[in-house]
Amino acid sequence: MLSLEPQFLLSLGVALFLAIVFLQSGLDKIFDFSGNVAYLTELFANAPVALPVAPLLACLAFFETAAGALSAAGAVALVFTGGTTLAYWGAILSGASLLMVLFGQRLAKAYGDAAVIAPYFLVSCLGIHLLGN
């Protein structure tokens, strides 16, 4: 169902973008779990509440990897069947993952890092809008 229609191309671009971003991020958290726990433990050392870093990181890694996998499968489905369901759910999980990261960064007072999340979140929102129709 490959098409040159703008909606198709935008949908495919968003699905591929989210697949790349979230598969890389989620798999990095899985394969370098101890390094990520050490970094985040230090980042949250001055947070106003004590956080169980390892379980929260595992949850985030699951969401990010699932978002990336669904987005990748959704891109394939878009090309071969025109179906948008998998990519749509990938975009939803991507947005949820980004909100988790944003919350953690704001809690850690890493405001500069938190600001970087906005464009990624907008791409997720665009994906939800395009793929949910």
N, CA, C and O of each residue as an XYZ file, in Angstrom:
532
protein
N       0.821     -1.186      0.000
C       0.000      0.000      0.000
C       0.872      1.260      0.000
O       0.433      2.321      0.445
N       2.087      1.143     -0.491
C       2.981      2.299     -0.556
C       2.322      3.396     -1.371
O       1.785      3.145     -2.450
N       2.366      4.611     -0.848
C       1.679      5.732     -1.472
C       2.524      6.988     -1.346
O       3.371      7.091     -0.459
N       2.293      7.926     -2.225
C       2.953      9.220     -2.139
C       2.026     10.288     -1.575
O       2.341     11.478     -1.615
N       0.889      9.864     -1.054
C      -0.057     10.799     -0.434
C       0.566     11.380      0.829
O       1.212     10.659      1.589
N       0.375     12.684      1.059
C       0.990     13.325      2.233
C       0.649     12.657      3.561
O       1.536     12.490      4.398
N      -0.600     12.271      3.780
C      -0.973     11.643      5.056
C      -0.227     10.331      5.250
O       0.234     10.033      6.352
N      -0.109      9.551      4.186
C       0.620      8.282      4.287
C       2.089      8.529      4.604
O       2.654      7.899      5.498
N       2.702      9.450      3.866
C       4.127      9.728      4.075
C       4.401     10.277      5.468
O       5.384      9.894      6.102
N       3.536     11.178      5.952
C       3.697     11.690      7.321
C       3.513     10.577      8.347
O       4.275     10.477      9.309
N       2.514      9.755      8.139
C       2.264      8.645      9.067
C       3.444      7.688      9.107
O       3.871      7.266     10.182
N       3.966      7.347      7.944
C       5.113      6.445      7.878
C       6.342      7.091      8.511
O       7.082      6.438      9.247
N       6.559      8.376      8.223
C       7.699      9.086      8.809
C       7.634      9.134     10.318
O       8.641      8.924     10.995
N       6.450      9.411     10.852
C       6.288      9.454     12.308
C       6.522      8.073     12.906
O       7.222      7.947     13.910
N       5.953      7.047     12.308
C       6.125      5.681     12.831
C       7.593      5.281     12.823
O       8.081      4.702     13.794
N       8.305      5.582     11.738
C       9.733      5.245     11.665
C      10.547      6.059     12.659
O      11.451      5.523     13.301
N      10.244      7.338     12.796
C      10.932      8.194     13.761
C      10.779      7.635     15.177
O      11.760      7.489     15.906
N       9.544      7.328     15.554
C       9.295      6.812     16.900
C       9.937      5.434     17.090
O      10.425      5.124     18.177
N       9.939      4.619     16.053
C      10.583      3.304     16.154
C      12.072      3.458     16.439
O      12.614      2.786     17.317
N      12.728      4.341     15.698
C      14.170      4.550     15.882
C      14.464      5.094     17.276
O      15.322      4.567     17.984
N      13.756      6.146     17.666
C      14.017      6.800     18.948
C      13.788      5.848     20.111
O      14.635      5.730     20.997
N      12.647      5.169     20.113
C      12.286      4.396     21.292
C      12.905      3.012     21.337
O      13.145      2.491     22.426
N      13.172      2.399     20.199
C      13.915      1.133     20.250
C      15.329      1.381     20.756
O      15.826      0.628     21.594
N      15.984      2.434     20.255
C      17.341      2.738     20.717
C      17.342      3.056     22.206
O      18.164      2.526     22.953
N      16.434      3.908     22.637
C      16.415      4.331     24.038
C      16.055      3.179     24.971
O      16.701      2.981     26.000
N      15.027      2.425     24.610
C      14.605      1.306     25.454
C      15.657      0.218     25.537
O      15.936     -0.301     26.618
N      16.247     -0.131     24.394
C      17.269     -1.177     24.395
C      18.535     -0.728     25.121
O      19.203     -1.541     25.760
N      18.869      0.557     25.028
C      20.012      1.066     25.795
C      19.768      0.898     27.292
O      20.676      0.519     28.031
N      18.558      1.175     27.736
C      18.235      1.027     29.154
C      18.311     -0.437     29.582
O      18.704     -0.734     30.710
N      17.942     -1.342     28.696
C      17.972     -2.768     29.014
C      19.411     -3.293     29.041
O      19.805     -3.980     29.984
N      20.194     -2.970     28.007
C      21.539     -3.532     27.887
C      22.573     -2.847     28.775
O      23.619     -3.427     29.064
N      22.291     -1.621     29.208
C      23.190     -0.926     30.142
C      22.388     -0.506     31.375
O      22.441      0.645     31.809
N      21.653     -1.459     31.922
C      20.763     -1.158     33.037
C      21.530     -0.604     34.239
O      21.131      0.406     34.819
N      22.625     -1.260     34.612
C      23.372     -0.817     35.802
C      23.963      0.574     35.597
O      23.962      1.384     36.524
N      24.466      0.862     34.404
C      24.992      2.191     34.127
C      23.916      3.261     34.193
O      24.148      4.358     34.700
N      22.735      2.934     33.676
C      21.614      3.875     33.733
C      21.121      4.071     35.160
O      20.774      5.186     35.548
N      21.089      2.998     35.942
C      20.682      3.128     37.355
C      21.663      4.036     38.090
O      21.244      4.905     38.855
N      22.956      3.847     37.870
C      23.962      4.682     38.540
C      23.797      6.150     38.153
O      23.839      7.026     39.016
N      23.612      6.421     36.872
C      23.443      7.798     36.404
C      22.181      8.430     37.008
O      22.216      9.560     37.496
N      21.074      7.691     36.967
C      19.812      8.246     37.460
C      19.787      8.380     38.976
O      19.156      9.295     39.505
N      20.459      7.487     39.672
C      20.550      7.599     41.124
C      21.232      8.911     41.498
O      20.800      9.613     42.412
N      22.295      9.226     40.781
C      23.001     10.498     41.016
C      22.132     11.686     40.620
O      22.109     12.700     41.317
N      21.411     11.563     39.493
C      20.551     12.651     39.020
C      19.444     12.964     40.029
O      19.110     14.128     40.251
N      18.882     11.927     40.631
C      17.772     12.114     41.567
C      18.224     12.251     43.022
O      17.385     12.255     43.923
N      19.500     12.362     43.261
C      20.011     12.465     44.636
C      19.427     13.664     45.379
O      19.204     13.591     46.587
N      19.181     14.752     44.681
C      18.652     15.963     45.325
C      17.166     16.178     45.068
O      16.644     17.264     45.323
N      16.483     15.158     44.568
C      15.041     15.280     44.333
C      14.320     15.418     45.669
O      14.797     14.909     46.683
N      13.185     16.098     45.680
C      12.474     16.325     46.937
C      11.919     15.059     47.591
O      11.607     15.062     48.782
N      11.797     13.986     46.824
C      11.347     12.702     47.383
C      12.308     11.611     46.923
O      12.878     11.688     45.835
N      12.476     10.612     47.752
C      13.335      9.480     47.386
C      12.587      8.617     46.373
O      11.411      8.303     46.554
N      13.280      8.244     45.316
C      12.649      7.456     44.260
C      13.303      6.086     44.146
O      14.525      5.969     44.236
N      12.486      5.038     43.945
C      13.057      3.705     43.690
C      13.527      3.644     42.235
O      12.763      3.241     41.358
N      14.751      4.033     41.975
C      15.255      4.236     40.618
C      15.174      2.967     39.765
O      14.666      3.016     38.645
N      15.655      1.851     40.264
C      15.708      0.633     39.446
C      14.324      0.177     38.963
O      14.173     -0.097     37.773
N      13.309      0.084     39.832
C      11.992     -0.338     39.324
C      11.382      0.671     38.347
O      10.742      0.287     37.368
N      11.584      1.959     38.619
C      11.050      2.971     37.706
C      11.755      2.908     36.352
O      11.119      3.074     35.311
N      13.061      2.671     36.365
C      13.814      2.542     35.120
C      13.355      1.309     34.343
O      13.234      1.365     33.119
N      13.101      0.210     35.026
C      12.622     -1.006     34.363
C      11.269     -0.750     33.701
O      11.029     -1.198     32.580
N      10.400     -0.039     34.383
C       9.091      0.306     33.828
C       9.253      1.171     32.583
O       8.610      0.927     31.562
N      10.110      2.178     32.672
C      10.345      3.060     31.535
C      10.958      2.293     30.367
O      10.566      2.499     29.218
N      11.905      1.423     30.647
C      12.536      0.623     29.585
C      11.494     -0.242     28.881
O      11.523     -0.383     27.659
N      10.581     -0.815     29.647
C       9.506     -1.625     29.055
C       8.638     -0.771     28.137
O       8.379     -1.153     26.996
N       8.188      0.384     28.629
C       7.319      1.261     27.835
C       8.023      1.731     26.566
O       7.434      1.717     25.485
N       9.283      2.149     26.696
C      10.008      2.645     25.529
C      10.233      1.544     24.491
O      10.053      1.772     23.294
N      10.618      0.374     24.940
C      10.861     -0.725     24.007
C       9.562     -1.152     23.332
O       9.547     -1.425     22.132
N       8.483     -1.209     24.088
C       7.183     -1.548     23.503
C       6.744     -0.479     22.506
O       6.219     -0.803     21.441
N       6.955      0.788     22.844
C       6.604      1.879     21.932
C       7.396      1.764     20.632
O       6.840      1.923     19.545
N       8.675      1.492     20.742
C       9.512      1.348     19.552
C       9.132      0.141     18.712
O       9.069      0.225     17.485
N       8.878     -0.979     19.371
C       8.511     -2.197     18.646
C       7.169     -2.040     17.945
O       7.016     -2.451     16.795
N       6.193     -1.444     18.635
C       4.889     -1.224     18.005
C       5.001     -0.237     16.850
O       4.347     -0.405     15.820
N       5.819      0.782     17.017
C       6.004      1.758     15.940
C       6.676      1.109     14.731
O       6.291      1.375     13.592
N       7.678      0.262     14.971
C       8.359     -0.434     13.872
C       7.400     -1.391     13.159
O       7.327     -1.415     11.930
N       6.671     -2.173     13.945
C       5.691     -3.089     13.350
C       4.605     -2.301     12.626
O       4.102     -2.724     11.586
N       4.252     -1.147     13.195
C       3.249     -0.294     12.565
C       3.716      0.274     11.242
O       2.923      0.399     10.308
N       5.001      0.624     11.144
C       5.548      1.117      9.875
C       5.469      0.024      8.808
O       5.114      0.289      7.659
N       5.800     -1.194      9.197
C       5.715     -2.318      8.257
C       4.263     -2.539      7.840
O       3.978     -2.740      6.659
N       3.345     -2.503      8.808
C       1.925     -2.686      8.499
C       1.404     -1.582      7.586
O       0.612     -1.841      6.680
N       1.848     -0.359      7.825
C       1.430      0.756      6.957
C       1.830      0.494      5.507
O       1.032      0.689      4.590
N       3.056      0.058      5.310
C       3.565     -0.162      3.962
C       2.849     -1.324      3.274
O       2.490     -1.230      2.100
N       2.643     -2.416      4.007
C       2.123     -3.622      3.357
C       0.604     -3.767      3.385
O       0.029     -4.402      2.501
N      -0.048     -3.189      4.382
C      -1.505     -3.355      4.457
C      -2.255     -2.030      4.550
O      -3.467     -1.984      4.337
N      -1.545     -0.962      4.864
C      -2.214      0.323      5.069
C      -2.807      0.454      6.460
O      -3.388      1.488      6.791
N      -2.669     -0.583      7.282
C      -3.223     -0.559      8.633
C      -2.444      0.380      9.548
O      -1.218      0.457      9.473
N      -3.158      1.085     10.402
C      -2.528      2.075     11.283
C      -2.571      1.704     12.763
O      -1.996      2.416     13.586
N      -3.226      0.628     13.114
C      -3.459      0.310     14.527
C      -2.166      0.153     15.322
O      -2.038      0.731     16.401
N      -1.222     -0.606     14.819
C       0.021     -0.830     15.567
C       0.806      0.471     15.736
O       1.297      0.765     16.826
N       0.921      1.238     14.675
C       1.646      2.507     14.755
C       0.930      3.474     15.687
O       1.580      4.239     16.401
N      -0.385      3.453     15.691
C      -1.178      4.302     16.587
C      -0.853      3.982     18.045
O      -0.625      4.890     18.846
N      -0.831      2.712     18.385
C      -0.517      2.326     19.770
C       0.944      2.598     20.100
O       1.275      2.895     21.248
N       1.819      2.499     19.103
C       3.211      2.887     19.308
C       3.323      4.367     19.654
O       4.101      4.748     20.529
N       2.544      5.200     18.965
C       2.553      6.643     19.249
C       1.993      6.927     20.639
O       2.503      7.799     21.343
N       0.968      6.216     21.035
C       0.394      6.407     22.375
C       1.415      6.031     23.448
O       1.609      6.783     24.404
N       2.069      4.878     23.303
C       3.081      4.472     24.286
C       4.286      5.404     24.263
O       4.915      5.634     25.296
N       4.609      5.939     23.092
C       5.698      6.917     23.003
C       5.366      8.158     23.821
O       6.196      8.645     24.589
N       4.166      8.658     23.654
C       3.745      9.833     24.421
C       3.754      9.560     25.920
O       4.192     10.398     26.708
N       3.271      8.388     26.307
C       3.272      8.025     27.730
C       4.699      7.933     28.268
O       4.976      8.390     29.376
N       5.595      7.348     27.494
C       6.997      7.243     27.902
C       7.620      8.625     28.087
O       8.340      8.871     29.054
N       7.337      9.502     27.162
C       7.893     10.858     27.242
C       7.359     11.617     28.447
O       8.086     12.394     29.065
N       6.104     11.400     28.780
C       5.556     12.042     29.980
C       6.237     11.507     31.239
O       6.458     12.258     32.188
N       6.570     10.225     31.253
C       7.305      9.653     32.380
C       8.682     10.312     32.511
O       9.096     10.710     33.600
N       9.378     10.416     31.378
C      10.708     11.032     31.383
C      10.616     12.498     31.801
O      11.415     12.969     32.609
N       9.644     13.211     31.251
C       9.459     14.624     31.590
C       9.212     14.808     33.081
O       9.789     15.699     33.705
N       8.370     13.980     33.643
C       8.082     14.062     35.078
C       9.352     13.852     35.895
O       9.617     14.597     36.839
N      10.132     12.846     35.537
C      11.374     12.571     36.253
C      12.370     13.712     36.133
O      13.019     14.078     37.113
N      12.494     14.269     34.947
C      13.443     15.367     34.758
C      13.014     16.619     35.512
O      13.851     17.320     36.081
N      11.743     16.896     35.521
C      11.264     18.058     36.277
C      11.466     17.831     37.777
O      11.850     18.750     38.501
N      11.208     16.619     38.235
C      11.398     16.290     39.644
C      12.863     16.428     40.044
O      13.171     16.858     41.155
N      13.762     16.062     39.134
C      15.200     16.157     39.396
C      15.726     17.576     39.158
O      16.913     17.847     39.340
N      14.838     18.463     38.755
C      15.188     19.857     38.451
C      16.190     19.958     37.305
O      17.023     20.864     37.273
N      16.099     19.022     36.371
C      16.915     19.046     35.154
C      16.088     19.739     34.079
O      15.668     19.113     33.106
N      15.860     21.028     34.261
C      14.928     21.776     33.424
C      15.371     21.845     31.964
O      14.536     21.764     31.064
N      16.653     21.991     31.723
C      17.153     22.020     30.346
C      16.881     20.712     29.627
O      16.465     20.706     28.469
N      17.118     19.598     30.319
C      16.844     18.289     29.737
C      15.348     18.088     29.514
O      14.936     17.490     28.520
N      14.551     18.585     30.431
C      13.102     18.449     30.312
C      12.583     19.197     29.085
O      11.660     18.730     28.417
N      13.170     20.348     28.790
C      12.722     21.144     27.647
C      12.952     20.414     26.326
O      12.223     20.634     25.359
N      13.950     19.557     26.284
C      14.266     18.824     25.056
C      13.169     17.813     24.720
O      13.057     17.392     23.569
N      12.374     17.424     25.688
C      11.324     16.429     25.489
C      10.194     16.963     24.612
O       9.549     16.186     23.907
N       9.941     18.270     24.640
C       8.780     18.850     23.947
C       8.692     18.476     22.466
O       7.624     18.051     22.027
N       9.759     18.613     21.678
C       9.610     18.249     20.255
C       9.284     16.772     20.040
O       8.510     16.429     19.147
N       9.865     15.912     20.844
C       9.555     14.486     20.729
C       8.089     14.225     21.079
O       7.414     13.424     20.433
N       7.618     14.912     22.102
C       6.221     14.746     22.500
C       5.286     15.235     21.392
O       4.249     14.624     21.137
N       5.652     16.323     20.745
C       4.832     16.827     19.638
C       4.775     15.823     18.489
O       3.726     15.658     17.867
N       5.881     15.156     18.201
C       5.874     14.126     17.157
C       4.947     12.979     17.561
O       4.214     12.449     16.726
N       4.979     12.596     18.837
C       4.071     11.550     19.318
C       2.623     11.989     19.167
O       1.775     11.211     18.730
N       2.342     13.231     19.526
C       0.972     13.757     19.402
C       0.532     13.792     17.939
O      -0.611     13.466     17.619
N       1.446     14.190     17.057
C       1.141     14.180     15.616
C       0.815     12.762     15.165
O      -0.124     12.541     14.401
N       1.602     11.808     15.647
C       1.342     10.414     15.299
C      -0.020      9.946     15.782
O      -0.743      9.273     15.047
N      -0.372     10.297     17.008
C      -1.686      9.913     17.534
C      -2.785     10.503     16.663
O      -3.762      9.830     16.333
N      -2.615     11.761     16.297
C      -3.623     12.440     15.477
C      -3.727     11.820     14.079
O      -4.826     11.519     13.611
N      -2.587     11.631     13.418
C      -2.601     11.092     12.051
C      -3.061      9.639     11.993
O      -3.845      9.255     11.125
N      -2.567      8.850     12.921
C      -2.791      7.414     12.867
C      -4.115      6.985     13.471
O      -4.588      5.876     13.220
N      -4.721      7.870     14.275
C      -5.993      7.535     14.916
C      -7.194      7.810     14.045
O      -8.320      7.470     14.407
N      -6.964      8.425     12.896
C      -8.094      8.752     12.007
C      -8.393      7.631     11.050
O      -9.310      7.742     10.236
